[in-house]
């Protein structure tokens, strides 16, 4: 399995995978070896929010990498994308917005910018679209679509409908064995000059096979939208939990000097990369402990900040429970957050009405498998306690982040302690969203909390 890797997890994953191609210059220097400039079966790149990686490529290669990365730690989770990169769908326009249209393609929704189509689109229209940019399930964005069909690739991509300008000189594709199908134009990547001719020929051959598959799609009489027409590639998204990031640190440390929490810090703030690299270049760390106080002081969160609670679900979704004010931050990784609650409804599992003036006080601790929220009335009366069991909490500059593990423990205003939602945890295991080792950890944490409360 030949893998092309980019992003903040590259060194660790290069050490994990055996056959890396198209390595960047820093990786070639770090490993002090030559990596072939050859076609990749699989591309892995860091997600925009730096929380994990997206895998895209040959379905067998993606499935293998999906399983391998999910096994890095019990709090690393992975999901197969129903809208894989390069997939072509007959979709139905369900909504038009200021800059583009929302398109239902069957397995989910995508976003078609008006600049990615030559036709005017209206609600109810059927459009043939291709997935340009998949999206991780934990983000609130939609996959980016286009009506312009192409074959993606790093060494070469094929663009449909673009004519070749004749200069009288032989072009690179004229020197290679594969015959480019009519109506397609090759566009060579930045590594073209370093690749051997046989590697370029293999890349072009693979691209032309996929182009011919797209050409075989019917031009008229498509199946009723929404439906998939062709999905030559597979795509998966992997979210690294806190334990997973430290496992990646250990892999990276086998290759080069790596500070404790290397990937944890870089995942938390985009401007942290240079600081981490500088500290590692100097060897400016003398402890094996994660330097939470230093990281929080430099990048946040700090007292007075507004912090969101990003509540991930084992099925892949993520939503914000709300934002609160940070009232204290401890050097040990503890943090206190206060939120003023809006009236109406009841508190989950407590059966207590939400009233005007209620305040929720949440106490987080970096790396802990649970966190408590105490609800108090405007007179200071304790109205109940809800303890959420989750993957180890990470306190990033803008949000506390974790994945909820369903089972929780609550303590009512009368002092009654109850454990809730074990059935939801069992259902998540049966659905394949949570591994049995992770579920056992959640149950053990819940049992301990039950006894403590």
PAMIPA-66957 format. One line per field, with one value per residue (C-alpha): x, y, z; residue in one letter. Coordinates in nm, 3 decimals, decimal comma. Layout:
! residues N
u (X / ...)
v (Y / ...)
w (Z / ...)
r (A / ...)
END
This chain:
! residues 453
u (0,000 / 0,169 / 0,069 / 0,106 / 0,085 / 0,057 / -0,012 / 0,081 / 0,067 / 0,298 / 0,613 / 0,426 / 0,222 / 0,525 / 0,683 / 0,363 / 0,316 / 0,579 / 0,554 / 0,537 / 0,564 / 0,588 / 0,735 / 0,792 / 1,150 / 1,133 / 1,024 / 1,302 / 1,554 / 1,406 / 1,412 / 1,740 / 1,616 / 1,483 / 1,113 / 0,999 / 0,797 / 0,539 / 0,160 / -0,013 / -0,285 / -0,393 / -0,369 / -0,385 / -0,409 / -0,478 / -0,830 / -0,874 / -0,944 / -0,636 / -0,844 / -0,760 / -0,693 / -0,890 / -0,803 / -0,890 / -0,794 / -0,824 / -1,106 / -0,893 / -0,610 / -0,851 / -1,015 / -0,675 / -0,556 / -0,893 / -0,856 / -0,490 / -0,540 / -0,852 / -0,637 / -0,387 / -0,581 / -0,919 / -1,027 / -0,942 / -1,260 / -1,304 / -1,597 / -1,650 / -1,772 / -2,087 / -1,979 / -1,625 / -1,385 / -1,438 / -1,773 / -2,030 / -2,394 / -2,729 / -2,848 / -3,152 / -3,123 / -3,308 / -3,217 / -3,050 / -2,835 / -2,647 / -2,331 / -2,447 / -2,700 / -2,759 / -2,779 / -2,918 / -2,713 / -2,872 / -2,605 / -2,604 / -2,600 / -2,333 / -2,277 / -2,252 / -2,099 / -2,244 / -1,888 / -1,863 / -2,143 / -2,202 / -2,580 / -2,837 / -2,981 / -3,310 / -3,474 / -3,603 / -3,347 / -3,161 / -2,788 / -2,495 / -2,226 / -1,888 / -1,745 / -1,448 / -1,382 / -1,517 / -1,596 / -1,536 / -1,862 / -1,774 / -1,771 / -2,081 / -1,981 / -2,112 / -1,902 / -1,803 / -1,946 / -1,890 / -2,072 / -1,736 / -1,615 / -1,243 / -1,004 / -0,802 / -0,440 / -0,115 / 0,114 / -0,149 / -0,515 / -0,747 / -0,983 / -1,285 / -1,383 / -1,059 / -0,893 / -0,519 / -0,334 / -0,117 / 0,236 / 0,392 / 0,608 / 0,547 / 0,381 / 0,463 / 0,152 / 0,255 / 0,568 / 0,383 / 0,208 / -0,150 / -0,381 / -0,564 / -0,938 / -1,092 / -1,233 / -0,984 / -0,672 / -0,387 / -0,259 / 0,071 / 0,152 / 0,448 / 0,637 / 0,632 / 0,997 / 1,119 / 0,916 / 1,050 / 0,878 / 0,736 / 0,582 / 0,424 / 0,299 / 0,139 / -0,025 / -0,163 / -0,285 / -0,475 / -0,623 / -0,739 / -0,908 / -1,111 / -1,185 / -1,322 / -1,541 / -1,687 / -1,730 / -1,936 / -2,200 / -2,519 / -2,546 / -2,924 / -3,182 / -2,993 / -3,162 / -3,399 / -3,208 / -3,068 / -2,843 / -2,474 / -2,353 / -1,984 / -1,761 / -1,415 / -1,250 / -1,328 / -1,293 / -1,268 / -1,216 / -1,018 / -1,052 / -0,766 / -0,859 / -0,619 / -0,469 / -0,432 / -0,239 / 0,005 / 0,046 / 0,136 / 0,387 / 0,550 / 0,573 / 0,723 / 0,969 / 1,121 / 1,221 / 1,307 / 1,304 / 0,940 / 0,806 / 0,530 / 0,195 / 0,343 / 0,027 / -0,206 / -0,059 / -0,057 / -0,416 / -0,529 / -0,398 / -0,282 / -0,017 / 0,133 / 0,325 / 0,615 / 0,643 / 0,648 / 0,905 / 1,125 / 1,107 / 1,198 / 1,486 / 1,633 / 1,548 / 1,369 / 1,172 / 1,294 / 0,984 / 0,784 / 0,460 / 0,236 / 0,305 / -0,060 / 0,006 / 0,258 / 0,036 / -0,274 / -0,083 / 0,053 / -0,248 / -0,544 / -0,786 / -0,737 / -0,959 / -1,216 / -1,220 / -1,539 / -1,513 / -1,742 / -1,824 / -1,781 / -1,985 / -1,886 / -2,102 / -1,976 / -2,165 / -1,937 / -2,147 / -2,039 / -2,239 / -2,180 / -2,361 / -2,309 / -2,043 / -1,952 / -1,705 / -1,384 / -1,371 / -1,050 / -0,770 / -0,533 / -0,174 / -0,280 / -0,513 / -0,833 / -1,081 / -1,407 / -1,674 / -1,995 / -2,298 / -2,621 / -2,908 / -3,215 / -3,553 / -3,780 / -3,777 / -3,601 / -3,245 / -3,168 / -3,225 / -3,275 / -3,641 / -3,587 / -3,732 / -3,492 / -3,563 / -3,454 / -3,141 / -3,011 / -2,636 / -2,445 / -2,099 / -1,888 / -1,549 / -1,316 / -0,980 / -0,747 / -0,725 / -1,007 / -1,272 / -1,562 / -1,671 / -1,944 / -2,194 / -2,375 / -2,695 / -2,780 / -3,077 / -3,044 / -3,050 / -2,755 / -2,965 / -2,822 / -3,075 / -2,890 / -2,559 / -2,497 / -2,170 / -2,087 / -1,872 / -1,661 / -1,328 / -1,041 / -1,117 / -0,893 / -0,900 / -0,823 / -0,805 / -1,161 / -1,339 / -1,340 / -1,347 / -1,437 / -1,665 / -1,965 / -1,984 / -2,359 / -2,362 / -2,381 / -2,442 / -2,682 / -2,757 / -3,096 / -3,174 / -3,298 / -2,959 / -3,073 / -2,792 / -2,884 / -2,688 / -2,849 / -2,825 / -2,648 / -2,882 / -2,756 / -2,397 / -2,492 / -2,663 / -2,353 / -2,138 / -2,383 / -2,378 / -1,998 / -1,959 / -1,783 / -1,534 / -1,584 / -1,263 / -1,385 / -1,729 / -1,575 / -1,378 / -1,696 / -1,883 / -1,596 / -1,584 / -1,962 / -1,948 / -1,674 / -1,872 / -2,185 / -1,999 / -1,832 / -2,153)
v (0,000 / 0,320 / 0,618 / 0,993 / 1,184 / 1,555 / 1,762 / 1,775 / 1,395 / 1,320 / 1,209 / 0,969 / 0,821 / 0,791 / 0,581 / 0,376 / 0,301 / 0,104 / 0,233 / 0,613 / 0,794 / 1,159 / 1,256 / 1,626 / 1,758 / 1,788 / 1,424 / 1,308 / 1,496 / 1,369 / 1,003 / 1,041 / 0,819 / 0,853 / 0,805 / 0,719 / 0,968 / 0,711 / 0,697 / 0,659 / 0,403 / 0,617 / 0,985 / 1,089 / 1,453 / 1,642 / 1,778 / 2,156 / 2,168 / 1,947 / 1,698 / 1,401 / 1,284 / 1,209 / 0,899 / 0,875 / 0,633 / 0,270 / 0,114 / -0,178 / 0,055 / 0,291 / 0,002 / -0,125 / 0,219 / 0,289 / -0,023 / 0,039 / 0,398 / 0,317 / 0,071 / 0,335 / 0,391 / 0,311 / 0,677 / 0,700 / 0,677 / 0,636 / 0,664 / 0,570 / 0,864 / 0,798 / 1,086 / 0,982 / 1,205 / 1,198 / 1,022 / 1,117 / 1,144 / 1,235 / 1,484 / 1,698 / 2,066 / 2,111 / 2,471 / 2,770 / 3,002 / 3,322 / 3,157 / 2,813 / 2,533 / 2,249 / 1,917 / 1,590 / 1,304 / 1,020 / 0,941 / 1,299 / 1,660 / 1,854 / 2,219 / 2,325 / 2,676 / 2,867 / 2,909 / 2,529 / 2,500 / 2,653 / 2,623 / 2,812 / 2,589 / 2,608 / 2,411 / 2,080 / 2,059 / 1,733 / 1,786 / 1,556 / 1,645 / 1,521 / 1,539 / 1,774 / 1,801 / 1,546 / 1,665 / 1,495 / 1,402 / 1,607 / 1,938 / 2,144 / 2,199 / 2,008 / 1,824 / 2,057 / 1,960 / 2,052 / 1,977 / 1,967 / 1,608 / 1,541 / 1,269 / 1,382 / 1,290 / 1,434 / 1,330 / 1,389 / 1,477 / 1,470 / 1,759 / 1,705 / 1,937 / 2,136 / 2,138 / 2,098 / 2,382 / 2,260 / 2,405 / 2,163 / 2,012 / 1,676 / 1,697 / 1,466 / 1,255 / 1,198 / 1,023 / 0,784 / 0,458 / 0,525 / 0,691 / 0,984 / 0,953 / 1,213 / 1,510 / 1,489 / 1,697 / 1,595 / 1,844 / 1,740 / 1,789 / 1,959 / 1,630 / 1,551 / 1,645 / 1,413 / 1,111 / 0,841 / 0,793 / 0,455 / 0,612 / 0,887 / 0,626 / 0,424 / 0,738 / 0,835 / 0,481 / 0,474 / 0,816 / 0,718 / 0,405 / 0,620 / 0,872 / 0,594 / 0,480 / 0,830 / 0,833 / 0,513 / 0,688 / 0,753 / 1,110 / 1,096 / 0,906 / 0,905 / 0,715 / 0,924 / 1,150 / 1,118 / 0,822 / 0,732 / 0,693 / 0,611 / 0,593 / 0,481 / 0,592 / 0,536 / 0,798 / 0,764 / 1,016 / 0,941 / 1,147 / 1,113 / 1,124 / 1,256 / 0,911 / 0,867 / 1,193 / 1,080 / 0,744 / 0,937 / 1,136 / 0,806 / 0,700 / 1,035 / 1,019 / 0,705 / 0,917 / 1,261 / 1,476 / 1,521 / 1,720 / 1,576 / 1,667 / 1,755 / 1,660 / 1,775 / 2,129 / 2,145 / 2,021 / 2,296 / 2,604 / 2,660 / 2,909 / 2,659 / 2,461 / 2,705 / 2,729 / 2,350 / 2,309 / 2,580 / 2,421 / 2,081 / 2,224 / 2,373 / 2,074 / 2,324 / 2,079 / 1,875 / 1,687 / 1,395 / 1,561 / 1,756 / 2,127 / 2,232 / 2,553 / 2,681 / 2,590 / 2,748 / 3,064 / 3,100 / 2,995 / 2,970 / 2,905 / 3,163 / 3,313 / 3,546 / 3,368 / 3,242 / 2,867 / 2,633 / 2,275 / 2,067 / 1,752 / 1,478 / 1,170 / 0,817 / 0,824 / 1,108 / 1,419 / 1,704 / 1,995 / 2,273 / 2,252 / 2,624 / 2,871 / 2,990 / 3,210 / 3,057 / 3,154 / 2,970 / 2,770 / 2,552 / 2,460 / 2,095 / 2,115 / 2,194 / 2,453 / 2,596 / 2,716 / 2,905 / 2,931 / 3,119 / 2,892 / 3,003 / 2,910 / 2,643 / 2,265 / 2,037 / 1,924 / 1,590 / 1,289 / 1,514 / 1,595 / 1,945 / 2,253 / 2,505 / 2,842 / 3,199 / 3,276 / 2,918 / 2,882 / 2,574 / 2,529 / 2,276 / 2,154 / 2,006 / 1,843 / 1,778 / 1,404 / 1,296 / 1,051 / 1,245 / 1,592 / 1,718 / 1,998 / 2,138 / 2,334 / 2,603 / 2,835 / 3,212 / 3,175 / 2,933 / 2,623 / 2,308 / 2,183 / 1,874 / 1,733 / 1,570 / 1,379 / 1,311 / 1,006 / 1,072 / 1,019 / 1,206 / 1,579 / 1,814 / 2,183 / 2,366 / 2,747 / 2,783 / 2,471 / 2,178 / 1,875 / 1,507 / 1,231 / 1,143 / 0,775 / 0,779 / 0,632 / 0,905 / 0,946 / 1,201 / 1,320 / 1,482 / 1,766 / 1,508 / 1,331 / 1,030 / 0,894 / 0,725 / 0,579 / 0,647 / 0,555 / 0,218 / 0,102 / 0,375 / 0,264 / -0,098 / 0,017 / 0,215 / -0,096 / -0,306 / -0,043 / -0,051 / 0,310 / 0,219 / -0,065 / -0,308 / -0,196 / 0,165 / 0,063 / -0,133 / 0,176 / 0,386 / 0,134 / 0,119 / 0,498 / 0,515 / 0,251 / 0,442 / 0,766 / 0,593 / 0,484 / 0,824 / 1,026)
w (0,000 / -0,118 / 0,095 / 0,045 / 0,376 / 0,454 / 0,768 / 1,136 / 1,184 / 0,890 / 1,076 / 1,305 / 1,021 / 0,795 / 1,068 / 1,098 / 0,729 / 0,544 / 0,188 / 0,179 / -0,154 / -0,263 / 0,074 / 0,142 / 0,173 / 0,558 / 0,584 / 0,353 / 0,568 / 0,894 / 0,791 / 0,602 / 0,324 / -0,026 / -0,081 / -0,433 / -0,632 / -0,737 / -0,763 / -0,427 / -0,353 / -0,060 / 0,034 / 0,399 / 0,499 / 0,820 / 0,853 / 0,845 / 1,219 / 1,285 / 1,487 / 1,268 / 0,915 / 0,602 / 0,399 / 0,031 / -0,242 / -0,347 / -0,143 / -0,019 / 0,084 / 0,263 / 0,451 / 0,566 / 0,678 / 0,844 / 1,059 / 1,134 / 1,249 / 1,450 / 1,644 / 1,758 / 2,081 / 2,233 / 2,201 / 1,829 / 1,620 / 1,244 / 1,003 / 0,638 / 0,428 / 0,219 / -0,007 / -0,106 / -0,295 / -0,674 / -0,633 / -0,899 / -0,798 / -0,948 / -0,689 / -0,623 / -0,533 / -0,202 / -0,123 / -0,287 / -0,078 / -0,147 / -0,275 / -0,384 / -0,363 / -0,119 / -0,305 / -0,168 / -0,314 / -0,121 / 0,137 / 0,259 / 0,150 / -0,035 / -0,120 / -0,483 / -0,516 / -0,810 / -0,938 / -0,974 / -1,229 / -1,569 / -1,539 / -1,338 / -1,067 / -0,881 / -0,602 / -0,740 / -1,022 / -1,082 / -1,123 / -1,185 / -0,932 / -0,819 / -0,467 / -0,474 / -0,102 / 0,147 / 0,497 / 0,833 / 1,008 / 1,317 / 1,126 / 1,047 / 0,685 / 0,385 / 0,128 / -0,156 / -0,495 / -0,859 / -1,183 / -1,363 / -1,367 / -1,326 / -1,215 / -0,915 / -0,850 / -0,718 / -1,003 / -1,270 / -1,285 / -1,584 / -1,650 / -1,869 / -2,149 / -2,166 / -2,507 / -2,550 / -2,716 / -3,000 / -2,993 / -3,237 / -2,964 / -2,805 / -2,464 / -2,175 / -2,226 / -2,589 / -2,460 / -2,231 / -2,327 / -2,207 / -2,457 / -2,297 / -2,374 / -2,600 / -2,415 / -2,127 / -2,064 / -1,831 / -1,576 / -1,422 / -1,055 / -0,889 / -0,843 / -1,213 / -1,270 / -0,992 / -1,101 / -1,329 / -1,662 / -1,563 / -1,250 / -1,460 / -1,705 / -1,423 / -1,281 / -1,621 / -1,685 / -1,355 / -1,427 / -1,776 / -1,639 / -1,404 / -1,681 / -1,901 / -1,615 / -1,595 / -1,975 / -1,949 / -1,739 / -1,936 / -2,063 / -2,049 / -1,857 / -1,527 / -1,246 / -1,039 / -0,804 / -0,552 / -0,628 / -0,665 / -1,024 / -0,972 / -0,663 / -0,780 / -0,455 / -0,090 / 0,184 / 0,563 / 0,842 / 1,157 / 1,476 / 1,722 / 2,087 / 2,349 / 2,413 / 2,040 / 2,003 / 2,273 / 2,099 / 1,783 / 1,993 / 2,088 / 1,723 / 1,627 / 1,917 / 1,765 / 1,467 / 1,606 / 1,918 / 2,024 / 2,318 / 2,539 / 2,387 / 2,045 / 1,853 / 2,131 / 2,115 / 1,736 / 1,718 / 1,953 / 1,773 / 1,417 / 1,530 / 1,774 / 1,511 / 1,486 / 1,863 / 1,904 / 1,627 / 1,784 / 2,130 / 1,986 / 1,783 / 2,101 / 2,318 / 2,541 / 2,754 / 3,046 / 3,159 / 3,031 / 3,147 / 2,914 / 2,988 / 3,014 / 3,211 / 2,955 / 2,660 / 2,817 / 2,909 / 2,556 / 2,348 / 2,589 / 2,743 / 3,017 / 3,287 / 3,133 / 2,794 / 2,634 / 2,585 / 2,389 / 2,485 / 2,169 / 2,233 / 1,989 / 1,932 / 1,855 / 1,524 / 1,411 / 1,460 / 1,685 / 1,823 / 2,073 / 2,406 / 2,449 / 2,555 / 2,899 / 3,082 / 3,212 / 3,579 / 3,670 / 3,510 / 3,711 / 3,630 / 3,671 / 3,369 / 3,558 / 3,435 / 3,569 / 3,327 / 3,409 / 3,180 / 3,240 / 3,139 / 2,946 / 3,096 / 2,949 / 2,936 / 3,182 / 3,249 / 3,084 / 3,313 / 3,617 / 3,553 / 3,696 / 3,527 / 3,374 / 3,530 / 3,462 / 3,660 / 3,668 / 3,635 / 3,517 / 3,667 / 3,474 / 3,591 / 3,330 / 3,375 / 3,083 / 3,015 / 3,247 / 3,126 / 3,278 / 3,383 / 3,620 / 3,570 / 3,873 / 3,811 / 4,066 / 4,101 / 4,127 / 4,507 / 4,500 / 4,558 / 4,402 / 4,148 / 4,036 / 3,913 / 3,575 / 3,523 / 3,161 / 3,076 / 2,768 / 2,596 / 2,768 / 2,769 / 2,571 / 2,665 / 2,342 / 2,322 / 2,192 / 2,313 / 2,552 / 2,324 / 2,374 / 2,240 / 2,455 / 2,554 / 2,628 / 2,979 / 3,247 / 3,620 / 3,769 / 4,121 / 4,179 / 4,418 / 4,670 / 4,666 / 4,462 / 4,239 / 3,912 / 3,622 / 3,283 / 2,915 / 2,941 / 2,666 / 2,434 / 2,498 / 2,419 / 2,097 / 1,993 / 2,041 / 1,837 / 1,561 / 1,549 / 1,661 / 1,987 / 2,036 / 2,321 / 2,501 / 2,488 / 2,611 / 2,901 / 3,001 / 2,993 / 3,210 / 3,459 / 3,486 / 3,536 / 3,811 / 3,992 / 3,970 / 4,100 / 4,411 / 4,459 / 4,438)
r (X / X / X / X / X / X / X / X / X / X / X / X / X / X / X / X / X / X / X / X / X / X / X / X / X / X / X / X / X / X / X / X / X / X / X / X / X / X / X / X / X / X / X / X / X / X / X / X / X / X / X / X / X / X / X / X / X / X / X / X / X / X / X / X / X / X / X / X / X / X / X / X / X / X / X / X / X / X / X / X / X / X / X / X / X / X / X / X / X / X / X / X / X / X / X / X / X / X / X / X / X / X / X / X / X / X / X / X / X / X / X / X / X / X / X / X / X / X / X / X / X / X / X / X / X / X / X / X / X / X / X / X / X / X / X / X / X / X / X / X / X / X / X / X / X / X / X / X / X / X / X / X / X / X / X / X / X / X / X / X / X / X / X / X / X / X / X / X / X / X / X / X / X / X / X / X / X / X / X / X / X / X / X / X / X / X / X / X / X / X / X / X / X / X / X / X / X / X / X / X / X / X / X / X / X / X / X / X / X / X / X / X / X / X / X / X / X / X / X / X / X / X / X / X / X / X / X / X / X / X / X / X / X / X / X / X / X / X / X / X / X / X / X / X / X / X / X / X / X / X / X / X / X / X / X / X / X / X / X / X / X / X / X / X / X / X / X / X / X / X / X / X / X / X / X / X / X / X / X / X / X / X / X / X / X / X / X / X / X / X / X / X / X / X / X / X / X / X / X / X / X / X / X / X / X / X / X / X / X / X / X / X / X / X / X / X / X / X / X / X / X / X / X / X / X / X / X / X / X / X / X / X / X / X / X / X / X / X / X / X / X / X / X / X / X / X / X / X / X / X / X / X / X / X / X / X / X / X / X / X / X / X / X / X / X / X / X / X / X / X / X / X / X / X / X / X / X / X / X / X / X / X / X / X / X / X / X / X / X / X / X / X / X / X / X / X / X / X / X / X / X / X / X / X / X / X / X / X / X / X / X / X / X / X / X / X / X / X / X / X / X / X / X / X / X / X / X / X / X / X / X / X / X / X / X / X / X / X / X / X / X / X / X / X / X / X / X / X / X / X / X / X / X)
END
